[in-house]
Amino acid sequence: MINTSAGISSVFQQGVTGLQNSSRSITEAANEIVLSGTLERAPTASTDIVEPLIRIQQEQHIFNASAKVVDIADEALGALIDTSA
């Protein structure tokens, strides 16, 4: 018998890891934007917020793709449970 639930679990974990990583990157980029408008920024830091904004957009796409991976893994696991029941 093939252990398909282990494969689905691995895919699910990859999706969750993608969600966590992109969420962390979005938070870091948002903090850069906030600090660009304060005196707390590093003396060499640019006040340019374009790069963090672009990074937020990129990470949003990664987040959405990871969420789809989690949804598909959830559906596949549900179908697997339904067929084995």
C-alpha positions as CSV (number, residue, x, y, z in Angstrom):
1,M,0.0,0.0,0.0
2,I,1.3,3.4,-0.9
3,N,1.4,6.0,1.9
4,T,-0.1,8.9,0.2
5,S,-1.0,10.7,3.4
6,A,2.7,11.2,4.1
7,G,3.1,12.9,0.7
8,I,0.1,15.1,1.3
9,S,1.4,16.0,4.7
10,S,4.7,17.0,3.2
11,V,3.0,19.2,0.6
12,F,0.8,20.7,3.4
13,Q,4.0,21.5,5.4
14,Q,5.6,23.1,2.4
15,G,2.6,25.4,2.0
16,V,2.6,26.3,5.7
17,T,6.3,27.1,5.5
18,G,5.7,29.3,2.5
19,L,3.0,31.2,4.4
20,Q,5.2,31.7,7.4
21,N,8.2,32.8,5.3
22,S,6.3,35.3,3.2
23,S,4.5,36.7,6.2
24,R,7.8,37.3,7.9
25,S,9.2,39.0,4.8
26,I,6.1,41.2,4.5
27,T,6.5,42.3,8.1
28,E,10.2,43.1,7.7
29,A,9.5,45.1,4.6
30,A,6.6,47.0,6.3
31,N,9.0,47.8,9.2
32,E,11.5,49.2,6.7
33,I,8.8,51.5,5.4
34,V,7.9,52.6,8.8
35,L,11.5,53.2,9.8
36,S,12.2,55.2,6.6
37,G,10.0,58.0,8.0
38,T,11.6,58.1,11.4
39,L,14.9,59.2,12.9
40,E,15.6,55.7,14.1
41,R,16.8,54.5,10.7
42,A,20.4,53.8,10.2
43,P,22.4,56.8,9.0
44,T,23.2,55.1,5.7
45,A,19.6,53.9,5.2
46,S,17.7,55.3,2.2
47,T,14.3,56.9,2.6
48,D,13.4,55.1,-0.6
49,I,10.3,53.0,0.1
50,V,10.0,51.6,-3.4
51,E,12.0,48.4,-2.8
52,P,10.1,47.4,0.3
53,L,6.8,48.0,-1.5
54,I,7.9,45.8,-4.4
55,R,9.0,43.1,-1.9
56,I,5.6,43.3,-0.2
57,Q,3.9,42.7,-3.6
58,Q,6.2,39.8,-4.4
59,E,5.7,38.2,-1.1
60,Q,1.9,38.7,-1.4
61,H,2.0,36.6,-4.5
62,I,4.1,33.9,-2.8
63,F,1.7,34.0,0.2
64,N,-1.3,33.5,-2.1
65,A,0.4,30.6,-3.9
66,S,1.3,29.0,-0.6
67,A,-2.3,29.3,0.6
68,K,-3.5,27.6,-2.6
69,V,-1.0,24.8,-1.9
70,V,-2.5,24.4,1.6
71,D,-6.0,24.4,0.2
72,I,-5.2,21.7,-2.4
73,A,-3.4,19.5,0.2
74,D,-6.4,19.9,2.5
75,E,-8.8,18.9,-0.3
76,A,-6.6,15.9,-1.3
77,L,-6.4,14.7,2.3
78,G,-10.2,15.1,2.6
79,A,-10.7,13.0,-0.5
80,L,-8.2,10.4,0.8
81,I,-10.1,10.2,4.1
82,D,-13.5,9.9,2.2
83,T,-12.2,7.1,0.0
84,S,-10.7,5.1,2.9
85,A,-13.8,5.5,5.1
